[in-house]
Amino acid sequence: MYGFDIIIKTNVLTLNQLDKDQNDRLELIKDLYEKGLTSKQIAHYLNQENLLTPTGKLYTTQLVFMTHSKYLKRLQRMNNIQVSVKQDYFYVKSGVELCQK
């Protein structure tokens, strides 16, 4: 019996689930960026609203920027699934006898 290889590559299985509070905070930062706010404005807004980092600290401009950047990369990894079929060769599966006519 002949066959070929189908290769599926994904990073989805390696991602840890985020808790609801963390996910909501990341979505808020993403939404504020999409509305045109800068990292500095977002940091100021989050601190005014008493929204602290997961470690209990105030947000800085750099922290907002890096948080947003890493979250976008995470979303990209979650949506990145590659499927390919290796057609450059066929092989005979081991353990299967071929019928000859």
Residue frames relative to the residue before (quaternion, step in Angstrom):
aa qw qx qy qz dx dy dz
M 1.0000 0.0000 0.0000 0.0000 0.00 0.00 0.00
Y 0.3035 -0.7653 0.5471 0.1513 3.55 -0.90 0.95
G 0.0152 -0.8067 0.5908 -0.0047 3.56 -1.16 0.53
F 0.1904 -0.7426 0.6227 0.1566 3.52 -1.35 -0.06
D 0.5040 -0.6728 0.4638 0.2796 3.55 -1.25 0.43
I 0.1345 -0.7285 0.6653 0.0930 3.54 -1.11 0.81
I 0.1270 -0.8067 0.5765 0.0276 3.57 -0.71 1.12
I 0.0747 -0.7764 0.6257 0.0141 3.56 -0.84 1.05
K 0.0663 -0.7947 0.6034 0.0035 3.57 -0.74 1.10
T 0.1762 0.7682 -0.6001 0.1369 3.56 -0.89 0.98
N 0.2992 -0.7373 0.5758 0.1879 3.55 -1.21 0.55
V 0.3817 0.7627 -0.4581 0.2505 3.56 1.29 -0.04
L 0.6814 0.5172 -0.2986 0.4231 3.58 0.91 -0.85
T 0.6724 0.5031 -0.2997 0.4526 3.58 1.20 -0.41
L 0.5804 0.6013 -0.3733 0.4028 3.60 1.25 -0.16
N 0.3775 -0.7020 0.5581 0.2309 3.55 -0.99 0.86
Q 0.4978 -0.6355 0.4980 0.3167 3.55 -1.14 0.63
L 0.3329 -0.7269 0.5662 0.2006 3.56 -1.05 0.79
D 0.4629 -0.6447 0.5081 0.3346 3.57 -1.08 0.58
K 0.7055 -0.5015 0.3023 0.3991 3.57 -1.23 0.49
D 0.6577 0.5179 -0.3221 0.4422 3.62 0.88 -0.88
Q 0.6741 0.4925 -0.2940 0.4655 3.56 0.91 -0.92
N 0.6562 0.5054 -0.3093 0.4673 3.58 0.95 -0.87
D 0.6412 0.5234 -0.3206 0.4606 3.61 0.98 -0.84
R 0.6540 0.5111 -0.3072 0.4656 3.59 0.98 -0.84
L 0.6594 0.5006 -0.3045 0.4710 3.58 0.97 -0.82
E 0.6455 0.5062 -0.3138 0.4781 3.57 1.01 -0.79
L 0.6187 0.5367 -0.3388 0.4631 3.61 1.04 -0.75
I 0.6556 0.4980 -0.3128 0.4737 3.60 0.89 -0.89
K 0.6460 0.5152 -0.3140 0.4676 3.59 0.95 -0.87
D 0.6658 0.5041 -0.3010 0.4603 3.60 0.90 -0.90
L 0.6548 0.5085 -0.3164 0.4611 3.59 0.97 -0.81
Y 0.6160 0.5211 -0.3396 0.4834 3.59 1.07 -0.71
E 0.6686 0.5108 -0.3001 0.4495 3.58 0.93 -0.92
K 0.6552 0.4907 -0.3087 0.4843 3.60 1.17 -0.50
G 0.6171 -0.6043 0.3165 0.3923 3.58 1.29 0.01
L 0.4517 0.6799 -0.4678 0.3389 3.61 1.20 0.15
T 0.4371 -0.6744 0.5300 0.2706 3.56 -1.20 0.60
S 0.6857 -0.4601 0.3597 0.4345 3.57 -1.30 0.19
K 0.6456 0.5280 -0.3170 0.4516 3.56 1.00 -0.83
Q 0.6671 0.4948 -0.2960 0.4718 3.59 0.95 -0.87
I 0.6484 0.5114 -0.3170 0.4664 3.57 1.00 -0.80
A 0.6350 0.5210 -0.3281 0.4666 3.59 0.93 -0.85
H 0.6500 0.5121 -0.3086 0.4691 3.58 0.94 -0.89
Y 0.6580 0.5129 -0.3054 0.4590 3.60 0.93 -0.91
L 0.6753 0.4963 -0.3029 0.4538 3.59 0.82 -0.96
N 0.6698 0.4918 -0.2973 0.4703 3.58 0.97 -0.85
Q 0.6232 0.5357 -0.3326 0.4627 3.61 1.07 -0.72
E 0.7083 0.4409 -0.2394 0.4966 3.55 1.08 -0.81
N 0.4218 -0.7303 0.4324 0.3192 3.59 1.33 0.10
L 0.3714 0.6791 -0.5281 0.3494 3.56 1.02 0.86
L 0.1569 -0.8166 0.5534 0.0467 3.55 -0.45 1.22
T 0.6110 -0.5192 0.4392 0.4052 3.54 -1.31 0.27
P 0.6759 -0.4791 0.3487 0.4382 3.61 -1.21 0.21
T 0.6941 0.4380 -0.2776 0.4993 3.61 1.18 -0.44
G 0.5906 -0.6351 0.3396 0.3640 3.58 1.28 0.23
K 0.5414 0.6178 -0.3967 0.4097 3.59 1.21 0.41
L 0.5787 -0.5542 0.4639 0.3778 3.54 -1.34 0.21
Y 0.4977 -0.6476 0.4889 0.3064 3.56 -1.20 0.55
T 0.1799 -0.7378 0.6403 0.1151 3.55 -1.16 0.74
T 0.6831 -0.4702 0.3578 0.4293 3.56 -1.28 0.28
Q 0.6852 0.4878 -0.2856 0.4593 3.57 0.87 -0.97
L 0.6489 0.5193 -0.3237 0.4523 3.59 0.97 -0.80
V 0.6330 0.5130 -0.3317 0.4755 3.60 1.00 -0.77
F 0.6502 0.5240 -0.3163 0.4502 3.58 0.92 -0.91
M 0.7055 0.4597 -0.2691 0.4675 3.60 0.82 -1.00
T 0.6148 0.5426 -0.3426 0.4585 3.59 1.03 -0.76
H 0.6731 0.4910 -0.2882 0.4720 3.56 0.91 -0.94
S 0.6513 0.5281 -0.3089 0.4489 3.57 0.93 -0.92
K 0.6888 0.4709 -0.2802 0.4747 3.59 0.87 -0.93
Y 0.6345 0.5265 -0.3379 0.4539 3.59 1.03 -0.72
L 0.6436 0.5098 -0.3274 0.4676 3.60 0.97 -0.78
K 0.6395 0.5097 -0.3240 0.4757 3.59 1.02 -0.76
R 0.6221 0.5384 -0.3303 0.4627 3.57 1.05 -0.77
L 0.6600 0.5016 -0.3053 0.4686 3.59 0.91 -0.91
Q 0.6393 0.5266 -0.3193 0.4604 3.55 1.03 -0.80
R 0.6506 0.5055 -0.3158 0.4706 3.61 0.97 -0.82
M 0.6491 0.5321 -0.3230 0.4373 3.58 0.99 -0.81
N 0.7428 0.3929 -0.2113 0.4993 3.57 1.10 -0.68
N 0.6041 0.5767 -0.3433 0.4297 3.58 1.28 0.04
I 0.1673 0.7457 -0.6230 0.1667 3.54 -0.35 1.30
Q 0.1153 -0.8026 0.5843 0.0322 3.56 -0.72 1.09
V 0.0695 -0.7761 0.6265 0.0169 3.55 -0.90 0.99
S 0.0633 0.7914 -0.6054 0.0565 3.55 -0.86 0.95
V 0.2456 -0.7339 0.6159 0.1476 3.52 -1.24 0.58
K 0.2963 -0.7414 0.5748 0.1793 3.54 -0.72 1.08
Q 0.0425 -0.8266 0.5608 -0.0218 3.54 -0.41 1.24
D 0.4719 0.7083 -0.4287 0.3031 3.54 1.26 0.04
Y 0.8000 0.0764 -0.0692 0.5911 3.58 1.22 -0.16
F 0.2119 -0.7097 0.6500 0.1702 3.50 -1.32 0.38
Y 0.1248 -0.7961 0.5883 0.0669 3.54 -1.10 0.56
V 0.4522 -0.6380 0.5464 0.2999 3.50 -1.33 0.34
K 0.4112 -0.7113 0.5087 0.2574 3.56 -0.72 1.03
S 0.4537 -0.6927 0.4893 0.2738 3.54 -0.90 0.91
G 0.7708 0.3431 -0.2652 0.4667 3.54 -1.09 0.69
V 0.6612 0.4423 -0.3130 0.5189 3.57 1.28 0.05
E 0.2848 -0.7693 0.5499 0.1574 3.55 -0.74 1.04
L 0.3595 -0.7201 0.5539 0.2130 3.55 -0.99 0.85
C 0.3664 -0.7070 0.5607 0.2271 3.54 -1.04 0.78
Q 0.1633 -0.7812 0.5959 0.0893 3.55 -0.84 0.95
K 0.3409 -0.7494 0.5374 0.1827 3.54 -1.03 0.84
